[in-house]
């Protein structure tokens, strides 16, 4: 053990944590949702907002190219409910 460099050590869990703009306990993850136009499954990266339990935004289908509205509502448990709908004409 005399040969070990005191400057070299394994980082602990707090040093490995990546800062996140989300509240503690909120989890980011990938999910999929079908396009409301063609039914193709599209990938989404879900990241809860620290400001609101609801988010709305527009995505474009990777298959048909139509834009559609996404609405994410986060339960108190942090679980998302995701809804996709066609945009009004």
DSSP file (Angstrom, degrees, kcal/mol; ACC not computed):
  #  RESIDUE AA STRUCTURE BP1 BP2  ACC     N-H-->O    O-->H-N    N-H-->O    O-->H-N    TCO  KAPPA ALPHA  PHI   PSI    X-CA   Y-CA   Z-CA
    1    1 A X    >         0   0    0      0, 0.0     3,-1.4     0, 0.0     0, 0.0   0.000 360.0 360.0 360.0 -14.5    0.0    0.0    0.0
    2    2 A X  T 3   +     0   0    0      1,-0.3     0, 0.0     3,-0.0     0, 0.0   0.738 360.0  59.3 -66.3 -21.4    3.0    2.3    0.3
    3    3 A X  T 3  S+     0   0    0      2,-0.1    -1,-0.3     0, 0.0     2,-0.1   0.563  79.3 111.5 -84.8  -8.3    3.1    2.7   -3.5
    4    4 A X    <   -     0   0    0     -3,-1.4     2,-0.5     1,-0.1     3,-0.0  -0.429  69.9-126.9 -70.6 137.8   -0.5    4.1   -3.7
    5    5 A X    >   -     0   0    0      1,-0.1     3,-1.4    -2,-0.1    -1,-0.1  -0.744   9.9-147.7 -82.6 122.3   -0.7    7.7   -4.8
    6    6 A X  T 3  S+     0   0    0     -2,-0.5    -1,-0.1     1,-0.3    -2,-0.0   0.705  96.2  61.3 -65.9 -17.5   -2.9    9.6   -2.2
    7    7 A X  T 3  S+     0   0    0      1,-0.0     2,-0.6     2,-0.0    -1,-0.3   0.686  91.7  75.7 -80.8 -18.5   -4.1   11.9   -5.0
    8    8 A X    <   +     0   0    0     -3,-1.4     2,-0.3     2,-0.0    -1,-0.0  -0.849  61.5 140.9 -99.5 120.7   -5.7    9.0   -6.9
    9    9 A X        -     0   0    0     -2,-0.6     2,-0.3     0, 0.0    -3,-0.0  -0.969  54.5 -93.1-150.5 162.9   -9.0    7.7   -5.5
   10   10 A X        -     0   0    0     -2,-0.3     2,-0.1     1,-0.1    -2,-0.0  -0.633  45.1-118.6 -77.6 134.4  -12.3    6.4   -6.6
   11   11 A X        -     0   0    0     -2,-0.3     2,-0.1     1,-0.1    -1,-0.1  -0.430  27.1-124.7 -70.4 148.8  -15.0    9.1   -6.8
   12   12 A X    >>  -     0   0    0     -2,-0.1     4,-1.1     1,-0.1     3,-0.8  -0.378  31.9 -93.4 -87.3 175.2  -18.0    8.7   -4.5
   13   13 A X  H 3> S+     0   0    0      1,-0.3     4,-0.9     2,-0.2     3,-0.3   0.823 123.0  56.0 -60.2 -35.5  -21.6    8.6   -5.7
   14   14 A X  H 34 S+     0   0    0      1,-0.2    -1,-0.3     2,-0.2     3,-0.2   0.826 106.0  51.5 -69.1 -29.5  -22.2   12.4   -5.1
   15   15 A X  H <4 S+     0   0    0     -3,-0.8    -1,-0.2     1,-0.2    -2,-0.2   0.748 109.6  50.5 -76.5 -23.2  -19.2   13.2   -7.3
   16   16 A X  H  < S+     0   0    0     -4,-1.1    -1,-0.2    -3,-0.3    -2,-0.2   0.609  84.1 112.6 -88.1 -13.1  -20.6   11.1  -10.1
   17   17 A X     <  -     0   0    0     -4,-0.9     2,-0.5    -3,-0.2    -3,-0.0  -0.365  63.8-137.3 -65.1 135.9  -24.1   12.6  -10.1
   18   18 A X        -     0   0    0     -2,-0.1    -1,-0.1     1,-0.0    -2,-0.1  -0.831  25.0-114.7 -93.4 126.3  -24.9   14.6  -13.1
   19   19 A X        -     0   0    0     -2,-0.5     2,-0.4     2,-0.0    -1,-0.0  -0.311  35.6-166.4 -60.6 143.2  -26.7   17.9  -12.3
   20   20 A X        -     0   0    0      2,-0.2    -1,-0.0     1,-0.1     4,-0.0  -0.980  29.0-137.8-132.9 143.9  -30.3   18.0  -13.6
   21   21 A X  S    S+     0   0    0     -2,-0.4    29,-0.3     2,-0.0     2,-0.1   0.516  80.8  94.1 -76.3  -2.4  -32.7   20.9  -14.0
   22   22 A X  S    S-     0   0    0      1,-0.1    -2,-0.2     4,-0.1    27,-0.1  -0.438  86.4 -95.2 -88.5 163.6  -35.4   18.7  -12.6
   23   23 A X    >   -     0   0    0      1,-0.1     3,-2.1    -2,-0.1    -1,-0.1  -0.342  54.6 -81.5 -71.0 155.9  -36.6   18.4   -9.0
   24   24 A X  T 3  S+     0   0    0      1,-0.3    -1,-0.1    -2,-0.0     3,-0.1  -0.330 119.2  24.3 -57.1 137.7  -35.1   15.7   -6.8
   25   25 A X  T 3  S+     0   0    0      1,-0.3     2,-0.4    -3,-0.1    -1,-0.3   0.209  91.2 120.4  91.0 -15.9  -36.9   12.4   -7.4
   26   26 A X    <   -     0   0    0     -3,-2.1     2,-0.4    22,-0.1    -1,-0.3  -0.690  51.8-151.1 -84.1 134.3  -38.0   13.3  -10.9
   27   27 A X        -     0   0    0     -2,-0.4     2,-0.3    51,-0.3    21,-0.3  -0.875   6.1-147.3-112.6 135.1  -36.7   10.9  -13.5
   28   28 A X        +     0   0    0     -2,-0.4     2,-0.3    19,-0.1    19,-0.2  -0.771  32.5 153.8 -92.9 145.1  -35.8   11.5  -17.1
   29   29 A X  E     -A   46   0A   0     17,-1.6    17,-3.2    -2,-0.3     2,-0.3  -0.989  42.1-101.0-162.0 166.7  -36.3    8.7  -19.5
   30   30 A X  E     +A   45   0A   0     -2,-0.3     2,-0.3    15,-0.2    15,-0.2  -0.681  40.6 166.8 -91.6 148.4  -37.0    7.7  -23.1
   31   31 A X  E     -A   44   0A   0     13,-2.6    13,-3.4    -2,-0.3     2,-0.3  -0.917  24.6-130.8-148.0 171.7  -40.5    6.7  -24.2
   32   32 A X  E     -A   43   0A   0     -2,-0.3     2,-0.3    11,-0.3    11,-0.2  -0.946  16.8-176.0-128.5 153.8  -42.4    6.2  -27.5
   33   33 A X  E     -A   42   0A   0      9,-2.1     9,-2.6    -2,-0.3     2,-0.2  -0.991  29.6-111.3-146.2 141.5  -45.7    7.4  -28.7
   34   34 A X  E     -A   41   0A   0     -2,-0.3     7,-0.2     7,-0.2     2,-0.2  -0.494  35.0-109.4 -75.6 142.6  -47.6    6.6  -31.9
   35   35 A X     >  -     0   0    0      5,-2.1     4,-1.6    -2,-0.2    -1,-0.1  -0.497  20.4-137.9 -64.3 132.8  -48.1    9.4  -34.5
   36   36 A X  T  4 S+     0   0    0     -2,-0.2    50,-0.2     1,-0.2    -1,-0.1   0.586 100.2  46.2 -72.4  -7.0  -51.7   10.5  -34.5
   37   37 A X  T  4 S+     0   0    0      3,-0.1    -1,-0.2    29,-0.1    -3,-0.0   0.869 132.9   6.2 -96.7 -51.3  -51.6   10.6  -38.3
   38   38 A X  T  4 S-     0   0    0      2,-0.1    -2,-0.1    28,-0.1    -4,-0.0   0.561  89.4-121.7-115.4 -11.2  -49.8    7.4  -39.4
   39   39 A X     <  +     0   0    0     -4,-1.6     2,-0.1     1,-0.3    -3,-0.1   0.402  56.4 150.2  86.5  -3.5  -49.4    5.4  -36.2
   40   40 A X        -     0   0    0     -6,-0.2    -5,-2.1     1,-0.1     2,-0.4  -0.421  52.2-115.1 -64.2 134.0  -45.6    5.1  -36.4
   41   41 A X  E     -A   34   0A   0     -7,-0.2     2,-0.4    -2,-0.1    -7,-0.2  -0.577  34.7-165.3 -71.3 126.7  -44.0    4.9  -33.0
   42   42 A X  E     -A   33   0A   0     -9,-2.6    -9,-2.1    -2,-0.4     2,-0.2  -0.927  17.4-120.9-115.6 140.2  -41.8    7.9  -32.4
   43   43 A X  E     -A   32   0A   0     -2,-0.4     2,-0.4   -11,-0.2   -11,-0.3  -0.545  27.8-171.1 -80.3 142.7  -39.2    8.2  -29.6
   44   44 A X  E     -A   31   0A   0    -13,-3.4   -13,-2.6    -2,-0.2     2,-0.6  -0.979  19.5-143.5-130.0 145.2  -39.5   10.9  -27.0
   45   45 A X  E     -A   30   0A   0     -2,-0.4     2,-0.5   -15,-0.2   -15,-0.2  -0.952  24.0-153.3-105.5 114.7  -37.0   12.0  -24.3
   46   46 A X  E     +A   29   0A   0    -17,-3.2   -17,-1.6    -2,-0.6     2,-0.4  -0.768  22.1 167.7 -94.8 127.1  -39.1   13.0  -21.3
   47   47 A X        -     0   0    0     -2,-0.5   -19,-0.1   -19,-0.2    -2,-0.1  -0.889  30.6-132.9-138.3 105.2  -37.6   15.5  -18.9
   48   48 A X        -     0   0    0     -2,-0.4     2,-0.3   -21,-0.3     5,-0.1  -0.227  20.9-122.7 -58.9 143.8  -40.0   16.9  -16.3
   49   49 A X        -     0   0    0      3,-0.5   -26,-0.1     1,-0.1   -27,-0.1  -0.647   2.9-144.5 -84.3 143.4  -40.0   20.6  -15.8
   50   50 A X  S    S+     0   0    0     -2,-0.3    -1,-0.1   -29,-0.3     3,-0.1   0.615  99.6  56.0 -79.8 -11.1  -39.3   21.9  -12.3
   51   51 A X  S    S+     0   0    0      1,-0.2     2,-0.3     3,-0.0    -1,-0.2   0.756 115.8  12.5 -89.6 -27.7  -41.8   24.8  -13.1
   52   52 A X        -     0   0    0     -3,-0.1    -3,-0.5     1,-0.1    -1,-0.2  -0.983  53.4-135.4-152.2 154.3  -44.9   22.7  -13.9
   53   53 A X  S    S+     0   0    0     -2,-0.3    21,-3.2    -5,-0.1     2,-0.4   0.452  94.2  61.6 -90.3  -1.1  -46.4   19.3  -13.8
   54   54 A X  E     -B   73   0B   0     19,-0.2     2,-0.3     2,-0.0    19,-0.2  -0.965  59.7-179.4-126.1 143.3  -47.7   19.8  -17.4
   55   55 A X  E     -B   72   0B   0     17,-2.4    17,-2.9    -2,-0.4     2,-0.4  -0.998   4.1-171.4-137.8 142.0  -45.8   20.4  -20.6
   56   56 A X  E     +B   71   0B   0     -2,-0.3     2,-0.3    15,-0.2    15,-0.2  -0.999  20.3 143.6-131.8 136.9  -47.1   20.9  -24.2
   57   57 A X  E     -B   70   0B   0     13,-2.0    13,-3.3    -2,-0.4     2,-0.4  -0.950  43.0-102.8-158.9 175.3  -44.9   21.0  -27.3
   58   58 A X  E     -B   69   0B   0     -2,-0.3     2,-0.3    11,-0.2    11,-0.2  -0.912  30.0-175.6-113.6 134.2  -44.9   20.0  -31.0
   59   59 A X  E     -B   68   0B   0      9,-2.6     9,-2.7    -2,-0.4     2,-0.4  -0.832  19.7-131.3-119.4 160.8  -43.0   17.1  -32.5
   60   60 A X  E     -B   67   0B   0     -2,-0.3     7,-0.2     7,-0.2     2,-0.2  -0.959  25.7-116.4-115.3 133.1  -42.6   15.9  -36.1
   61   61 A X     >  -     0   0    0      5,-2.7     4,-0.9    -2,-0.4   -20,-0.1  -0.457  13.4-145.7 -67.5 133.3  -43.2   12.3  -37.1
   62   62 A X  T  4 S+     0   0    0     -2,-0.2    -1,-0.1     2,-0.1   -21,-0.0   0.680  95.7  40.8 -72.9 -17.0  -40.1   10.7  -38.4
   63   63 A X  T  4 S+     0   0    0      3,-0.1    -1,-0.1   -23,-0.1    -2,-0.0   0.911 129.5  17.9 -95.3 -58.6  -42.1    8.6  -40.9
   64   64 A X  T  4 S-     0   0    0      2,-0.1    -2,-0.1   -24,-0.1     3,-0.1   0.663  90.5-131.4 -94.4 -17.0  -44.9   10.9  -42.4
   65   65 A X     <  +     0   0    0     -4,-0.9     2,-0.2     1,-0.3    -3,-0.1   0.396  56.5 140.2  84.7  -4.0  -43.4   14.3  -41.5
   66   66 A X        -     0   0    0     -6,-0.1    -5,-2.7     1,-0.1     2,-0.3  -0.479  50.4-127.3 -72.8 143.8  -46.6   15.7  -40.0
   67   67 A X  E     -B   60   0B   0     -7,-0.2    20,-0.6    -2,-0.2     2,-0.3  -0.695  31.5-179.4 -87.7 144.4  -46.3   17.8  -36.9
   68   68 A X  E     -BC  59  86B   0     -9,-2.7    -9,-2.6    -2,-0.3     2,-0.3  -0.968  28.2-105.0-143.3 158.2  -48.4   16.9  -33.9
   69   69 A X  E     -BC  58  85B   0     16,-2.5    16,-2.2    -2,-0.3     2,-0.4  -0.646  26.7-160.2 -87.5 138.4  -49.0   18.1  -30.4
   70   70 A X  E     -BC  57  84B   0    -13,-3.3   -13,-2.0    -2,-0.3     2,-0.5  -0.960   4.7-170.2-115.1 134.2  -47.6   16.3  -27.3
   71   71 A X  E     -BC  56  83B   0     12,-2.7    12,-2.2    -2,-0.4     2,-0.5  -0.988   1.6-169.6-126.1 123.1  -49.0   16.8  -23.9
   72   72 A X  E     -BC  55  82B   0    -17,-2.9   -17,-2.4    -2,-0.5     2,-0.5  -0.947   2.7-175.2-111.9 128.4  -47.1   15.4  -20.8
   73   73 A X  E     -BC  54  81B   0      8,-2.5     8,-2.6    -2,-0.5     2,-0.5  -0.993  14.3-148.0-123.0 126.3  -48.8   15.4  -17.4
   74   74 A X  E     - C   0  80B   0    -21,-3.2     6,-0.2    -2,-0.5     5,-0.1  -0.832   8.9-140.5-100.8 126.3  -46.8   14.3  -14.4
   75   75 A X    >   -     0   0    0      4,-2.8     3,-1.9    -2,-0.5    -1,-0.0  -0.240  34.3 -99.9 -71.0 166.8  -48.5   12.5  -11.5
   76   76 A X  T 3  S+     0   0    0      1,-0.3    -1,-0.1     2,-0.1    -2,-0.0   0.797 125.6  60.0 -59.2 -28.4  -47.4   13.2   -8.0
   77   77 A X  T 3  S-     0   0    0      2,-0.1    -1,-0.3     1,-0.1     3,-0.1   0.596 120.4-110.6 -75.0 -10.7  -45.4   10.0   -8.1
   78   78 A X  S <  S+     0   0    0     -3,-1.9     2,-0.3     1,-0.3   -51,-0.3   0.335  73.9 137.7  95.4  -6.6  -43.4   11.4  -11.0
   79   79 A X        -     0   0    0     -5,-0.1    -4,-2.8   -53,-0.1    -1,-0.3  -0.567  48.5-132.2 -74.7 133.6  -44.9    9.0  -13.6
   80   80 A X  E     -C   74   0B   0     -2,-0.3     2,-0.5    -6,-0.2    -6,-0.2  -0.607  11.3-156.3 -87.5 146.9  -45.8   10.7  -16.9
   81   81 A X  E     -C   73   0B   0     -8,-2.6    -8,-2.5    -2,-0.2     2,-0.4  -0.994  21.2-162.3-111.8 126.7  -49.1   10.5  -18.8
   82   82 A X  E     -C   72   0B   0     -2,-0.5     2,-0.4   -10,-0.2   -10,-0.2  -0.918  11.9-178.9-118.4 135.5  -48.4   11.3  -22.5
   83   83 A X  E     -C   71   0B   0    -12,-2.2   -12,-2.7    -2,-0.4     2,-0.4  -0.999   7.2-164.7-134.7 133.6  -51.0   12.2  -25.1
   84   84 A X  E     +C   70   0B   0     -2,-0.4     2,-0.3   -14,-0.2   -14,-0.2  -0.944  14.9 172.3-115.7 139.2  -50.4   13.0  -28.8
   85   85 A X  E     -C   69   0B   0    -16,-2.2   -16,-2.5    -2,-0.4   -49,-0.1  -0.990  36.4 -96.2-145.2 155.1  -53.0   14.7  -31.0
   86   86 A X  E     -C   68   0B   0     -2,-0.3     2,-0.2   -18,-0.2   -18,-0.2  -0.346  44.0-112.8 -65.3 147.2  -53.3   16.1  -34.4
   87   87 A X        -     0   0    0    -20,-0.6    -1,-0.1     1,-0.1   -20,-0.0  -0.558  38.3 -98.5 -78.3 146.8  -52.8   19.9  -34.7
   88   88 A X              0   0    0     -2,-0.2    -1,-0.1     1,-0.1     0, 0.0  -0.339 360.0 360.0 -63.9 147.5  -55.8   21.9  -35.7
   89   89 A X              0   0    0     -3,-0.1    -1,-0.1    -2,-0.0    -2,-0.0   0.483 360.0 360.0 -68.7 360.0  -56.0   22.8  -39.4
